[in-house]
Amino acid sequence: MSYIRRRKAPANPVRNEEEKEKEKKVKARTIKGEKIRKWSCMDGCCWFIGMICSIWWFLLFLYNAMPASFPQYVTEAITGPLPDPPGVKLSKEGLTAEHPVVFVPGIVTGGLELWEGRQCADGLFRKRLWGGTFGELYKRPLCWVEHMSLDNETGLDRPGIRVRPVSGLVAADYFAPGYFVWAVLIANLARIGYEEKNMYMAAYDWRISFQNTEVRDRSLSRIKSNIELMVATNGGKKVVVIPHSMGVLYFLHFMKWVEAPAPMGGGGGSDWCAKHIKAVMNIGGPFLGVPKSVAGLFSIEARDIAVARTFAPGFLEKDVFGLQTLQHLMRMTRTWDSTMSMIPKGGDTIWGSLDWSPDVSYNCSVKKRKNNDTHNAFQNDKESLGLMKNISYGRLISFGKDIAELHSSKLERLDFRGALKGRNLANTSNCDVWTEYHDMGVEGIKAVTDYKAYTADSVLDLLHFVAPKMMKRGDAHFSYGIADDLDDEKYKHYKYWSNPLETTLPNAPDMEIYSMYGVGIPTERAYVYKLTPQSECYIPFQIDTSANGGNEYSCLRDGVYSSDGDETVPVLSAGFMCAKGWRGRTRFNPSGIRTFIREYDHAPPANLLEGRGTQSGAHVDILGNFALLEDIIRVAAGASGEDLGGDRVHSEIFKWSEKIILDL
């Protein structure tokens, strides 16, 4: 056998150079494409947020660069002399600091900082991840989401991550630069002599369940110790506690915890609250939950987000940036167990059925009266009642406007409970983030829409169906019913302590409880939904912003039915317990603690230089309302509810409460 050796053809230097150059160009295009893809996925959203924040900081810079007296000078030139802030006014009257004050912040308003993180969070030790400038949100959004999320099984820290509450008054004085939360109240209390020795911010991690704040951080024990110290070092004067928003539920839980025996409770004994608390002045308290929480957990929406999605389709979804923003937010917030504390409580008895609700008489006409009395502008009349006769706010979720208005006898519904689920959705392999909707399948999603209308009772079953892992954790920490027998041993468990309908107030007959909240602002009460067109990584349900009432009196706008409230908490939730459930000696208030309702009629600022206004009834802005601040300062200085004049009511809360049939 002979072998023929083939000589290698000599290299063509010109051709080699051309091929190398071609390969370089292809590689460059590939790298550039990857960079563009990564930018759109990782940084598109943060670029937009950064731009908005930059504009905000620039406007703040211009405002702060002005002489301090300039805004006041211009405002007074337009509107006349401004009234003294409450602290100045009451100081002139001779009021001084009397009772120590405890602030209990609500959900999202307290700062959170990083104590341990993963590689992407290098350099952020003890830097704020929540509150402040939110710089890390738009610098590294996915890293921020990763660190703000909790474990989906335990509701506690994920491995290698520790995010903890900021301590001190700075924890919640400002939410962001220029956006006050507690700062105005703190400043006014300082005018009559308060300082840090007799003021305490009861900061806690508002993401985790109330009992877990004690398990992980000993937050409840810290509140107990600080209150005991303040009473002991202030001549035995009892504290005035001022919870806001979800902090109202948190402190309700605390009052049961502190008296319950260890290890479940704080071991303070049945008279601890009587010995240490003068008054609890609840601001914007969602005692019976908020419908807004249902929309948030169901589709990560509220009215504002739904409208934004309508004006800019795909803006918060994959179509624009490649960052599935809503999906990431849903995944993150569904790990925050505290959100489940605000699911509506009391079921259909409180919130209404398919054909009835106690607060349906609300009139959403936006016409303003000459005296700027926004509450009177929302009062009902015969014409508006006639237009709303087929509406029931008891249907918290309706799939279609026609379903929202149809009498229950004509509703044809298929029960979704027990429907089969399966991974037969569109391809989800390219999804940035998994949500439980990806496991439901077409049949599971169809079953949800076929039920057509959900009341407060069936909403709980709905959430168990669409978010079983989340609700499994929620069932271990919160309750939503009405107790038949409060002497039943089961009600000693901590899961009932934040539900005022399944627990009792402390044995403290000399204590006072206030419910203080804004009225005159249309507040989300029920929703019209639609099915979202099927696509990759989608959230299948969306508020139908095309659903509108069609007349000036209608409370249906952009797919949302509104009732009276402070823009977040309906009057029904904020006021019912002090109007009826706890009024006098009831089974929920066995010692007869005195209760007072103080409503603040919303009036928007007269001009931009007034900032967020001094007569606002909005959920957070009310913390700058002069009338509310004056009430708080007077009680802190020793006044009682009777000294304030008792109840001050603008809404129909007493009328609506009487419509609710509840064994007291």
VENSULSUL-V839569 format. One record per helix or strand of 3 or more residues. SS is the DSSP state (~ for helix, > for strand). FROM is the first residue (numbers start at 1). TO is the last residue. If there is no record, write none. Layout:
ss=SS from=FROM to=TO
ss=SS from=FROM to=TO
This chain:
ss=~ from=13 to=65
ss=~ from=70 to=79
ss=~ from=86 to=92
ss=> from=101 to=104
ss=> from=112 to=116
ss=~ from=119 to=121
ss=> from=128 to=130
ss=~ from=135 to=139
ss=~ from=141 to=148
ss=> from=162 to=165
ss=~ from=169 to=171
ss=> from=174 to=176
ss=~ from=183 to=190
ss=~ from=196 to=198
ss=> from=199 to=201
ss=~ from=210 to=217
ss=~ from=219 to=233
ss=> from=239 to=244
ss=~ from=246 to=259
ss=~ from=272 to=276
ss=> from=277 to=283
ss=~ from=291 to=299
ss=~ from=303 to=311
ss=~ from=318 to=321
ss=~ from=325 to=333
ss=~ from=337 to=342
ss=~ from=347 to=351
ss=~ from=374 to=377
ss=~ from=382 to=387
ss=> from=397 to=399
ss=~ from=401 to=405
ss=~ from=408 to=410
ss=~ from=436 to=439
ss=~ from=441 to=451
ss=~ from=456 to=466
ss=~ from=468 to=477
ss=~ from=489 to=492
ss=~ from=494 to=496
ss=> from=512 to=519
ss=> from=521 to=531
ss=> from=541 to=543
ss=> from=560 to=566
ss=~ from=571 to=581
ss=> from=594 to=601
ss=~ from=608 to=610
ss=~ from=621 to=624
ss=~ from=626 to=636
ss=~ from=641 to=644
ss=~ from=653 to=659
